[in-house]
Amino acid sequence: MSIGSNLAGISFSGIGSGIDTESIISRLMQLEALPIRRLQQQQAQITQQLGVFGAFRGRVSALSSAANSLNSASAYNPSKASSSATDVATITASSGAVAGIYDLKVYQLAQSEKVSSTAQSGVGSALNMTGTFSVNGKSISVVAGDTLTTIAQKVNSAGAGITASIIDGGTDRGYLTFAANDLGAKNVIRMSDTSGSVLGSLGLSSTSLRTPISGGAASYGLSSSTAKFKDVLSFGDFTPMNVTINGAPIAVTADDTLETLKTKIDGAGLDVTATIVTVTQNGEQVKRLEVTGATTNFGTEGDFWLRLGVLKRSNELVAAQDAKFQIDGVAMSSSSNTVTTVIPNVTVNLLKANGTTPERSTLSISRDTEQTKKTIKTFVEAYNAMADFLEQNSGFDKATFEAGPLFGNSIVDQVESTFDGLLFGNVAGVGGAFANLTQLGIGVDEKGKLTVDDTLLDQAIAGDPDSVGALMRSIGTTTSNDLVFVSADAKTLASPLAGYDVVITQLATKGVFTASTEQTLSTTGGEVLTFSGSLIGSTSYQLSIGAGLSQSQVRDLINNDSKLKDLVSAEIVSGKLEVKSKRFGVNGGFDVVSNLDAASNNSGIGKDANKGTYVAGVDIAGTINGEAATGNGQFLTAKSSGTNKNADGLQLQYTGNSLGSVGQVKFVKGVAAKAIESASIFLDTVGGIFTANDQALQAQFDDLSANIDTLQLRLEAKQQELKQKFAIMDRTISQLQAQQSRLGAILRS
């Protein structure tokens, strides 16, 4: 550019002080700012690149998500289910459900028990009652100033598994209700006065016959007359005791059956007759106990007759009951209206019932091959969306010489070559009928986009869905029944054909607590065992041991407790009570302590420093493929920090008892699994290629910003310098003009 052209636009408004210095400086600054504008243009290009790469990352992420769906076993064995009467029942099926048609009849829905007090003076009036009562094993203390409202609050705070509510009907019409939180006959509310008569005064302890018959009463109908009460009714925490008929005692336990109870009644010398009869209830033939006599009065000890269904609460609003239904004529029962165990991998929600004429629905389950096809096509569409994006942004126009923002970019080349290689190559070791995608009808067109032959794909899915899944998924198999493949992640590499060798150096064990003293006498009562630790949870759990229990009954009390039965098991070993965790490893740790010193007339667990001994469980330890692994119970996960990371993320379960080499696990990655693995290389937020590229571009942007800031400072300094120079020039010209005026005046004079 010539000097003349650089100065174009500079104008002079006159001589001396009449010069337009601001315009001159502004024009000069524009020329000085040209390098800054060039840097800002470079920043704009980087911003555009960041946006394009962000969109590119989104396309790869969508492809990874679609591949993740294909990497699930459920994608190749989906089922669809329908109910002919959705007001009677609805049905859902998960992967693995077997096709079939079922005739459903619903006689009875599961309900939670609800009882009410008699009418009281009001919900906020002091009841002037004192005493203590037990609700589902939780003790509630009542003082004279308590109202229905405060009693309800105390019950709700006790965590007894029930909800207490109040109904305010006005003066002398206040009611307290108790409702069990859980459905089913086993969740009948257990309550009794332990001191005073609060429940009796509230009308909550009065009873009447549930099923009156001529001259007596009948029990619940049970599926078998030899089934133990604890297995079929709410008897899990029942303490052996004497119950009464017409005031005469009969010793009963949770292990009794209808047969043994009949024998005990017959042998008690009572003026009653016990009979086991067969009746039809809810479309099923059941056994029930019938007790008849001139007078038949049943006691309320331990709620035994309530649990057996002979009695009911007089103010019972809703009875606790199980759902009763038939599937293809087979009688079933469930404590919940959501039934998950009758048809494998199927959930049936019961909604409507009729005890006389059962509600009916036809349940249909079939393989949903269309869902598998849809999942595969979603993957194809995600790949094609990425291909379209790259075509639009990496092209070159030969006529205009304009290039897309991704033209010639090495990351684009890497992504394309990576996915092209894994999509169209053979997958070794899959073991199924298909070795590559073309055998499923998936091809590629002239633009590099995937195509689908619907006929071939339909045939493959319908004919051999397992082989389709084997081609797509990550699949692990082992050489030992004691060794189970659990999972792997994107970092796990496919194993050699022989598999990864698994070496166990330490077996997982369970925590065991052994009482310090052998129990040889019946318990005297008053003992409370407190369980705590990671196995139990953040809140400790207490178990009360009543009087008159043998050592085996104490053991059964622990094993049948509603909470403990799923966490620990109790046994008698070498004469002492032994409590063992049901969970392997450190996370199965627990502690138990008694409030009593160990003695021959209690559990023998003891308290403080003299309590029994505890041996903590340990986690499994070993290696996979010679790589370090982390144990958690019986689960072993490869987690290497060294250079050998082939099996990293592979998780196995070992249930055997041997140390050393216990077998091999063969791990194969199918097409979808490899796609996830490849995508992770690009998408990893820490060391991924997209992240590294973004960081590099951002660093360039920041460097340009720093250069712009430096040039801006120089420009500002230059502007100040020019202003000073032009100011001096202006003053000098003004002085010269003044001198000129004076000289002219002298000459004229």
C-alpha positions in Angstrom: 0.0 0.0 0.0 1.4 3.4 -1.0 2.0 6.3 1.4 -0.5 8.3 -0.4 -3.2 5.7 0.0 -2.3 5.2 3.7 -2.8 8.9 4.3 -6.0 9.1 2.2 -8.8 10.7 4.2 -6.6 13.0 6.3 -7.8 16.6 5.8 -6.6 20.0 6.9 -9.1 22.5 8.0 -6.6 25.4 7.9 -3.1 26.5 8.8 -1.8 26.5 12.4 -4.5 25.8 15.0 -7.0 25.0 12.3 -5.6 21.5 11.6 -8.1 18.6 12.3 -5.7 16.6 14.6 -8.4 14.3 15.9 -9.2 12.9 12.5 -5.5 12.5 11.8 -5.0 10.5 15.0 -8.1 8.4 14.5 -7.0 7.4 11.0 -3.5 6.6 12.2 -4.9 4.5 15.0 -7.0 2.5 12.5 -3.8 1.7 10.7 -2.1 0.7 13.9 -5.0 -1.5 14.9 -4.8 -3.7 11.8 -2.7 -6.4 13.5 -5.3 -6.5 16.3 -8.1 -7.0 13.9 -6.2 -9.8 12.2 -5.8 -11.5 15.6 -9.5 -11.1 16.3 -10.3 -12.7 13.0 -8.2 -15.7 14.0 -10.1 -15.8 17.3 -13.4 -15.9 15.5 -12.1 -18.8 13.4 -11.1 -20.7 16.6 -14.5 -20.0 18.1 -16.2 -21.4 15.0 -13.9 -24.5 15.2 -14.8 -25.0 18.9 -18.5 -24.8 18.0 -18.1 -27.3 15.1 -16.1 -29.7 17.2 -18.7 -29.4 20.0 -21.4 -30.5 17.5 -19.0 -33.2 16.2 -18.6 -34.5 19.8 -22.4 -34.6 20.1 -22.7 -36.8 17.0 -20.0 -39.2 18.4 -21.7 -39.2 21.8 -25.1 -40.1 20.2 -23.4 -43.0 18.3 -21.9 -44.2 21.6 -25.4 -44.0 23.3 -26.9 -46.0 20.5 -24.1 -48.6 20.8 -24.6 -48.8 24.5 -28.3 -49.8 23.9 -27.0 -52.5 21.5 -24.5 -53.7 24.2 -27.3 -54.8 26.5 -28.6 -58.4 26.7 -32.2 -57.0 26.9 -31.9 -55.6 23.4 -32.0 -59.1 21.9 -34.6 -60.8 23.9 -37.3 -58.1 24.4 -40.8 -59.1 25.1 -44.1 -57.3 24.7 -47.0 -58.0 26.9 -50.7 -57.1 26.9 -53.8 -57.6 29.0 -57.2 -58.1 27.5 -58.8 -56.3 30.5 -56.6 -53.5 31.6 -59.1 -52.5 34.4 -58.5 -56.0 35.9 -54.7 -56.2 35.5 -51.9 -54.7 33.6 -48.7 -56.6 32.6 -45.1 -55.7 31.7 -42.4 -58.0 30.5 -38.7 -57.6 30.7 -35.9 -59.3 28.8 -36.0 -63.1 29.0 -39.7 -63.4 29.4 -41.0 -66.5 27.6 -43.8 -66.1 25.1 -47.2 -67.4 26.3 -50.9 -66.8 26.8 -52.3 -67.0 30.4 -55.9 -67.0 31.7 -56.0 -64.8 34.8 -58.8 -64.8 37.4 -58.6 -62.4 40.3 -60.7 -63.2 43.4 -59.2 -60.9 46.0 -56.8 -57.9 46.1 -54.2 -57.5 48.8 -55.1 -55.1 51.5 -53.4 -53.5 54.5 -55.2 -53.7 57.8 -56.8 -50.6 59.2 -58.6 -50.4 62.6 -60.3 -47.6 64.4 -60.9 -46.6 68.0 -64.3 -46.0 69.5 -65.7 -42.5 69.5 -63.8 -40.2 71.9 -64.6 -36.7 73.3 -62.4 -35.0 70.7 -59.1 -35.1 68.8 -57.5 -32.4 70.9 -59.0 -33.1 74.4 -56.9 -34.7 77.1 -57.9 -38.3 77.5 -56.8 -38.7 81.1 -55.4 -42.2 80.3 -52.1 -43.5 81.5 -50.2 -46.6 80.6 -48.0 -48.2 78.0 -49.0 -50.3 74.9 -47.0 -52.1 72.3 -47.6 -51.7 68.5 -45.6 -54.1 66.3 -43.0 -54.5 69.0 -42.6 -50.7 69.6 -43.5 -49.4 73.1 -45.7 -46.3 73.3 -46.1 -44.5 76.7 -49.3 -42.4 77.3 -49.7 -39.8 80.0 -52.9 -38.2 81.3 -52.5 -35.1 79.2 -52.2 -37.0 75.9 -54.8 -36.5 73.3 -55.7 -38.6 70.2 -53.5 -36.2 68.2 -50.4 -36.6 70.5 -50.9 -40.4 70.7 -51.0 -40.5 66.9 -47.7 -38.5 66.8 -46.0 -40.8 69.2 -47.0 -43.9 67.2 -45.9 -42.3 63.9 -42.5 -41.4 65.5 -41.9 -44.9 66.8 -41.3 -46.5 63.3 -43.6 -49.4 64.0 -44.6 -49.9 60.3 -48.0 -48.3 60.8 -49.5 -44.9 60.2 -51.7 -43.4 62.9 -54.4 -40.9 61.8 -57.1 -38.9 63.5 -60.7 -38.2 62.3 -62.4 -35.1 63.8 -66.1 -35.6 63.6 -66.8 -32.9 66.2 -67.7 -33.2 69.9 -67.7 -36.8 71.1 -66.8 -38.0 67.6 -63.0 -38.1 67.6 -61.4 -41.2 66.3 -57.9 -42.7 66.2 -57.0 -45.1 63.3 -54.1 -47.4 62.8 -53.2 -48.5 59.2 -50.4 -51.0 58.4 -47.9 -49.5 55.9 -47.5 -52.9 54.1 -50.1 -55.0 52.3 -50.8 -58.6 53.1 -52.0 -61.0 55.7 -48.6 -61.3 57.2 -48.6 -57.6 58.1 -51.5 -57.7 60.5 -51.1 -55.0 63.2 -49.9 -56.5 66.5 -50.8 -54.4 69.6 -51.5 -55.0 73.2 -51.6 -53.1 76.5 -48.4 -53.8 78.5 -49.4 -51.6 81.5 -52.7 -49.9 82.1 -55.5 -50.2 79.6 -55.1 -47.4 77.0 -55.9 -49.7 74.0 -58.8 -51.2 75.9 -60.2 -47.7 76.8 -59.9 -46.7 73.2 -61.7 -49.7 72.0 -58.7 -51.0 70.1 -58.2 -54.2 71.9 -61.8 -55.6 71.8 -62.3 -58.6 69.5 -65.0 -60.6 67.9 -65.2 -63.7 65.7 -63.9 -63.2 62.2 -65.7 -66.2 60.7 -68.5 -67.4 63.0 -69.9 -70.8 62.4 -72.7 -72.7 64.1 -71.5 -73.1 67.7 -68.0 -71.8 67.3 -65.6 -70.2 64.9 -63.2 -71.0 62.0 -59.6 -70.0 61.3 -58.2 -68.6 58.0 -58.1 -71.1 55.2 -54.5 -72.3 54.6 -53.1 -74.1 51.6 -52.0 -77.0 53.8 -52.9 -78.3 57.3 -49.2 -79.2 57.9 -47.7 -75.8 57.0 -46.0 -74.0 59.9 -47.8 -70.9 61.0 -44.6 -68.9 60.8 -44.3 -69.8 57.1 -47.9 -68.8 56.0 -49.1 -66.3 58.5 -47.8 -63.3 60.5 -46.0 -65.4 63.1 -42.4 -64.5 62.4 -41.7 -62.9 65.8 -44.2 -65.0 67.8 -42.9 -66.0 71.3 -43.9 -69.5 72.5 -46.7 -69.0 75.1 -49.9 -70.4 76.5 -53.1 -69.2 74.9 -56.6 -69.9 76.1 -59.9 -71.4 74.9 -62.7 -70.9 77.5 -59.9 -69.9 79.9 -58.0 -73.2 79.6 -54.3 -72.9 78.6 -52.8 -74.4 75.4 -49.1 -74.2 74.6 -48.4 -72.9 71.1 -45.4 -71.8 69.0 -44.9 -70.3 65.6 -43.9 -73.8 64.4 -47.3 -75.2 65.1 -49.6 -76.3 62.2 -53.4 -76.7 62.0 -52.8 -80.4 62.6 -50.6 -80.0 65.7 -53.0 -77.3 67.1 -56.0 -79.6 66.6 -54.1 -82.3 68.5 -53.3 -79.9 71.4 -56.9 -78.7 71.6 -58.1 -82.3 71.6 -55.7 -83.2 74.4 -56.5 -80.2 76.6 -59.7 -81.8 77.9 -61.9 -78.9 76.8 -65.6 -79.1 76.2 -65.0 -78.2 72.5 -64.4 -80.1 69.3 -61.6 -79.2 66.9 -62.0 -80.2 63.3 -59.9 -79.6 60.1 -62.2 -79.1 57.2 -61.7 -78.5 53.5 -63.5 -75.5 52.0 -63.3 -73.6 48.7 -62.2 -70.0 49.1 -61.4 -67.8 46.1 -61.5 -70.6 43.7 -59.0 -72.7 45.8 -59.5 -75.6 48.1 -58.0 -74.8 51.5 -57.8 -76.2 55.0 -59.2 -74.4 58.0 -59.6 -75.2 61.7 -63.1 -75.2 63.1 -63.6 -75.1 66.9 -67.2 -75.7 68.2 -68.7 -76.2 71.6 -71.4 -75.1 74.0 -69.4 -72.0 74.7 -66.3 -71.1 72.8 -64.3 -68.0 74.1 -60.9 -67.3 72.7 -58.3 -65.3 74.7 -56.2 -62.5 73.3 -52.8 -63.7 74.5 -50.0 -62.7 72.1 -52.6 -62.0 69.4 -52.5 -65.7 68.5 -56.1 -66.1 67.6 -56.0 -62.8 65.7 -53.0 -64.0 63.6 -54.7 -67.3 63.0 -57.9 -65.5 61.8 -60.2 -66.9 64.4 -60.7 -63.4 65.9 -60.6 -59.9 64.5 -60.5 -56.4 65.9 -64.1 -55.3 66.7 -63.4 -52.0 65.0 -61.6 -53.4 62.0 -62.2 -51.1 59.0 -60.1 -53.1 56.5 -58.9 -56.6 57.0 -55.3 -57.5 56.2 -55.4 -59.9 53.4 -53.3 -61.3 50.5 -54.2 -61.1 46.9 -55.9 -64.3 45.7 -55.9 -65.2 42.0 -55.5 -68.1 39.5 -53.3 -68.3 36.5 -54.4 -71.1 34.1 -56.3 -72.6 36.9 -53.4 -72.7 39.4 -54.3 -71.0 42.6 -51.9 -68.3 43.8 -51.6 -65.7 46.6 -49.4 -62.6 47.0 -48.9 -60.2 49.8 -48.8 -57.4 47.2 -51.0 -56.6 44.2 -47.8 -56.2 42.2 -46.9 -59.8 41.3 -43.4 -60.5 40.0 -42.6 -64.1 40.9 -45.3 -66.1 39.2 -44.3 -65.7 35.5 -40.5 -65.2 35.1 -39.4 -61.8 34.0 -43.0 -60.6 34.0 -44.8 -58.1 36.4 -48.6 -58.3 36.8 -50.4 -55.5 38.5 -53.7 -56.7 39.9 -56.4 -53.9 39.9 -59.8 -55.5 40.3 -61.3 -58.5 42.0 -64.5 -60.3 42.8 -64.7 -63.2 45.4 -67.9 -64.7 43.9 -67.4 -64.2 40.2 -63.7 -63.6 39.7 -62.5 -60.8 37.4 -60.8 -62.2 34.3 -58.2 -61.1 31.8 -56.1 -62.9 29.2 -52.4 -62.1 29.5 -50.3 -62.4 26.3 -46.5 -62.3 26.1 -44.6 -62.5 22.8 -41.1 -61.7 21.6 -40.7 -58.2 20.4 -38.5 -58.5 17.4 -39.4 -55.1 16.1 -37.8 -53.5 19.2 -34.5 -55.3 18.5 -34.7 -54.1 14.9 -35.5 -50.6 16.1 -32.5 -50.6 18.4 -30.2 -51.7 15.6 -31.6 -49.0 13.2 -31.1 -46.3 15.9 -27.4 -47.2 15.8 -27.4 -47.0 12.0 -29.1 -43.7 12.1 -26.7 -42.3 14.6 -23.7 -43.4 12.4 -25.3 -41.8 9.3 -26.0 -38.6 11.2 -22.3 -38.4 12.1 -21.4 -39.2 8.4 -23.7 -36.4 7.2 -22.2 -33.9 9.6 -18.7 -34.7 8.5 -19.6 -34.4 4.8 -21.1 -31.0 5.4 -18.2 -29.6 7.4 -15.1 -31.2 5.9 -15.8 -30.7 2.1 -13.9 -28.6 -0.4 -15.4 -26.6 -3.2 -13.1 -26.8 -6.3 -14.9 -23.9 -7.9 -14.7 -21.4 -5.1 -11.8 -22.9 -3.2 -13.8 -22.7 0.0 -13.2 -25.4 2.6 -15.3 -26.6 5.5 -14.1 -26.0 9.0 -13.1 -29.7 9.4 -11.4 -30.0 6.0 -8.2 -31.9 6.3 -8.5 -32.3 10.1 -6.7 -35.3 11.5 -9.3 -36.0 14.1 -11.9 -36.4 11.4 -9.7 -38.9 9.6 -9.1 -40.8 12.9 -12.8 -41.0 13.7 -13.7 -42.2 10.2 -11.0 -44.8 10.0 -11.7 -46.1 13.5 -15.4 -46.6 13.0 -15.1 -47.9 9.5 -12.6 -50.5 10.6 -14.7 -51.9 13.5 -18.0 -51.7 11.6 -17.0 -53.7 8.6 -14.4 -56.1 9.9 -15.0 -59.6 11.2 -15.3 -60.0 15.0 -13.2 -62.9 16.1 -14.3 -65.3 18.8 -18.0 -64.4 18.9 -19.1 -68.1 18.6 -22.4 -67.3 16.9 -23.7 -67.7 13.4 -22.7 -64.1 12.4 -19.2 -62.7 12.1 -19.9 -59.3 10.7 -22.6 -56.7 10.0 -23.0 -57.6 6.4 -24.5 -60.9 7.4 -27.3 -59.0 9.2 -28.0 -57.0 6.0 -26.1 -53.9 7.0 -24.0 -52.4 4.1 -22.5 -49.1 3.0 -23.4 -46.9 0.1 -21.2 -44.8 -2.2 -21.2 -41.9 0.3 -20.0 -44.0 3.2 -23.4 -44.2 4.9 -24.9 -47.4 6.3 -27.8 -49.1 4.6 -30.1 -51.8 6.0 -31.7 -54.7 4.1 -34.8 -55.1 6.2 -35.5 -58.7 4.9 -32.1 -60.0 5.9 -32.2 -58.2 9.3 -35.7 -59.5 10.1 -34.6 -63.1 9.2 -31.5 -62.8 11.4 -33.4 -61.4 14.4 -36.2 -63.9 14.2 -34.0 -66.9 13.4 -31.1 -66.4 15.8 -31.4 -63.4 18.2 -28.7 -64.8 20.4 -26.1 -64.8 17.6 -27.1 -61.2 16.7 -26.5 -60.3 20.3 -23.2 -62.1 20.4 -22.0 -60.2 17.3 -22.9 -56.9 19.0 -22.3 -57.3 22.8 -19.5 -57.7 25.2 -19.8 -61.3 26.4 -17.8 -63.1 29.1 -17.6 -66.8 29.6 -15.6 -68.8 32.2 -14.1 -72.3 32.4 -15.4 -72.9 35.9 -18.8 -73.1 37.5 -17.4 -71.3 40.6 -16.3 -68.4 38.4 -19.0 -66.0 37.1 -18.5 -63.2 34.6 -20.3 -60.1 36.0 -19.4 -57.1 33.9 -16.8 -55.1 32.1 -16.4 -51.5 31.0 -15.1 -49.6 28.0 -11.5 -49.9 29.2 -11.6 -53.7 29.3 -9.8 -55.2 26.2 -10.9 -58.4 24.5 -9.0 -61.4 25.9 -6.8 -63.8 24.0 -8.6 -66.9 22.7 -7.4 -68.8 25.8 -8.9 -66.1 28.1 -7.6 -64.2 31.1 -6.2 -66.4 33.9 -7.8 -65.8 37.4 -5.7 -66.4 40.5 -7.3 -66.2 44.0 -4.9 -65.5 46.9 -7.6 -65.0 49.6 -11.1 -66.3 49.9 -14.0 -64.1 51.0 -15.4 -64.9 54.4 -18.4 -63.8 56.5 -18.3 -62.1 59.9 -19.1 -64.5 62.8 -20.0 -63.6 66.4 -19.9 -66.4 68.9 -21.5 -66.1 72.3 -19.2 -66.3 75.3 -21.4 -68.6 77.4 -23.4 -71.7 76.6 -27.2 -71.4 77.3 -28.4 -74.5 79.2 -31.5 -73.1 80.9 -34.7 -71.3 79.7 -34.4 -67.6 79.5 -35.6 -65.5 82.4 -36.6 -62.6 80.0 -35.7 -59.0 80.0 -32.8 -59.4 77.6 -32.3 -57.0 74.7 -29.8 -57.7 71.9 -28.6 -54.6 70.0 -27.2 -55.2 66.5 -25.2 -52.5 64.8 -22.5 -52.1 62.1 -22.3 -51.6 58.3 -24.5 -54.7 57.7 -27.3 -53.3 59.9 -27.2 -49.7 58.6 -26.9 -46.3 60.2 -29.4 -47.1 62.9 -28.9 -49.9 65.4 -31.6 -52.6 65.7 -32.9 -54.1 69.0 -34.3 -57.6 69.5 -36.1 -58.5 72.7 -35.9 -62.0 74.1 -38.8 -63.0 76.4 -38.9 -65.5 79.2 -39.1 -69.3 78.9 -37.2 -69.7 75.7 -34.7 -72.5 75.0 -31.5 -72.0 73.2 -33.0 -73.3 69.9 -36.0 -71.0 70.4 -33.6 -68.0 70.8 -31.9 -69.1 67.6 -35.2 -69.3 65.8 -36.2 -65.9 67.1 -33.2 -64.4 65.4 -33.7 -66.3 62.2 -37.4 -65.4 61.9 -37.1 -61.7 62.8 -38.5 -59.6 60.1 -35.3 -57.5 59.7 -32.5 -59.8 60.9 -33.6 -62.8 58.8 -32.3 -61.1 55.7 -29.0 -60.0 57.3 -27.7 -62.7 59.6 -28.3 -66.4 60.4 -28.0 -68.0 63.8 -26.8 -71.5 64.6 -25.8 -73.5 67.7 -22.2 -74.5 67.3 -20.3 -76.5 70.0 -23.1 -75.6 72.4 -22.9 -71.8 71.9 -25.1 -69.5 69.9 -23.3 -68.3 66.7 -24.5 -65.4 64.6 -23.1 -65.2 61.1 -23.4 -62.4 58.5 -25.3 -63.3 55.3 -23.0 -61.0 53.3 -19.4 -61.7 52.5 -16.5 -59.3 53.2 -15.9 -56.1 55.0 -19.3 -54.6 54.1 -21.0 -57.5 55.9 -19.5 -56.5 59.2 -21.7 -56.2 62.3 -21.7 -56.2 66.1 -24.1 -57.5 68.7 -24.2 -56.9 72.4 -26.7 -57.8 75.2 -27.9 -55.7 78.0 -27.2 -58.6 80.4 -24.1 -60.3 81.5 -23.6 -63.7 79.8 -25.2 -66.5 81.7 -26.6 -69.9 81.2 -30.2 -68.6 81.4 -29.9 -66.0 78.6 -28.4 -65.9 75.0 -24.9 -66.0 76.4 -23.8 -63.1 74.2 -22.9 -60.9 77.1 -22.1 -57.2 77.4 -19.2 -54.9 77.6 -15.7 -56.4 77.8 -17.1 -59.8 78.7 -19.2 -60.3 75.6 -18.5 -63.0 73.0 -16.0 -62.9 70.2 -16.3 -61.6 66.7 -14.2 -62.6 63.7 -14.5 -60.1 60.9 -15.2 -61.2 57.4 -12.6 -60.4 54.7 -12.9 -59.6 51.0 -11.7 -61.8 48.2 -8.2 -61.0 46.9 -6.4 -62.1 43.7 -5.4 -61.1 40.2 -7.0 -61.2 36.7 -4.5 -61.7 33.8 -1.8 -61.1 36.3 -3.1 -57.6 37.0 -4.0 -56.2 40.4 -7.6 -56.6 41.4 -9.8 -55.2 44.1 -12.0 -57.4 46.2 -15.5 -56.6 47.5 -17.1 -59.6 49.2 -16.9 -62.4 46.6 -16.5 -59.9 43.7 -13.1 -59.3 42.2 -12.5 -56.3 39.8 -9.3 -55.8 37.8 -7.9 -52.4 38.6 -4.3 -52.1 37.5 -2.2 -49.0 37.9 0.7 -50.4 35.9 1.3 -50.8 32.2 -0.6 -54.1 31.9 -4.2 -53.0 31.9 -5.8 -55.3 29.4 -8.4 -56.6 31.9 -8.9 -53.3 33.7 -12.6 -53.0 34.7 -13.4 -56.7 34.3 -15.5 -57.9 37.3 -16.0 -61.5 38.3 -17.6 -63.4 41.2 -15.8 -66.4 42.7 -17.9 -68.8 44.9 -15.4 -71.6 45.2 -13.1 -72.7 48.0 -9.8 -73.1 46.2 -6.7 -70.8 46.1 -4.4 -70.3 43.2 -5.4 -70.5 39.5 -9.2 -71.2 39.5 -10.0 -70.8 35.8 -10.0 -68.5 32.9 -12.5 -65.9 31.7 -12.9 -65.4 28.0 -14.0 -61.8 27.1 -15.1 -60.9 23.6 -16.2 -57.5 22.4 -18.8 -57.3 19.7 -19.4 -54.4 17.2 -21.4 -52.2 19.6 -19.0 -52.9 22.5 -16.0 -51.9 20.3 -17.9 -48.8 19.2 -18.3 -47.8 22.8 -14.7 -48.4 23.5 -13.6 -46.4 20.4 -16.0 -43.5 21.3 -14.5 -43.4 24.8 -11.1 -42.6 23.3 -12.6 -39.5 21.7 -15.1 -38.6 24.4 -13.2 -39.0 27.6 -13.5 -35.7 29.5 -10.0 -36.0 31.0 -7.7 -37.5 28.3 -10.0 -37.8 25.3 -9.0 -36.5 21.9 -11.9 -34.0 21.7 -10.9 -32.7 25.1 -7.3 -32.4 24.1 -8.3 -30.6 20.9 -10.6 -28.2 22.8 -7.8 -27.5 25.2 -5.4 -26.8 22.4 -7.8 -24.5 20.6 -8.6 -22.7 23.8 -4.9 -22.2 24.5 -4.5 -20.7 21.0 -7.5 -18.4 21.7 -6.0 -17.4 25.1 -2.6 -16.7 23.5 -4.3 -14.5 20.9 -6.2 -12.7 23.7 -2.9 -12.0 25.5 -1.3 -10.7 22.2 -4.3 -8.5 21.6 -4.1 -7.1 25.1 -0.4 -6.3 24.6 -1.1 -4.7 21.3 -4.0 -2.8 22.7 -1.8 -1.3 25.5 0.8 -0.3 22.8 -2.0 1.2 20.7 -3.2 3.2 23.7 0.3 4.4 24.4 0.8 5.3 20.7 -2.4 7.3 20.8 -1.3 9.3 23.8 2.1 9.9 22.2 0.5 11.2 19.0 -1.9 13.4 20.9 1.1 14.9 22.8 3.1 15.5 19.5 0.1 17.0 17.7 -0.6 19.2 20.7 3.0 20.5 20.6 2.8 21.0 16.9 -0.5 22.9 17.2 1.0 25.2 19.9 4.1 25.8 17.7 2.0 26.7 14.7 -0.1 29.0 16.8 3.0 30.7 18.0 4.3 31.1 14.5 1.0 32.5 13.3 1.1 35.0 16.2 4.7 36.0 15.2 3.6 36.4 11.6 0.8 38.7 12.7 3.2 40.8 14.7 5.7 41.1 11.8 3.0 42.0 9.4 1.8 44.8 11.7 5.4 46.1 12.0 5.9 46.1 8.2 2.6 47.8 7.6 3.5 50.5 10.0 
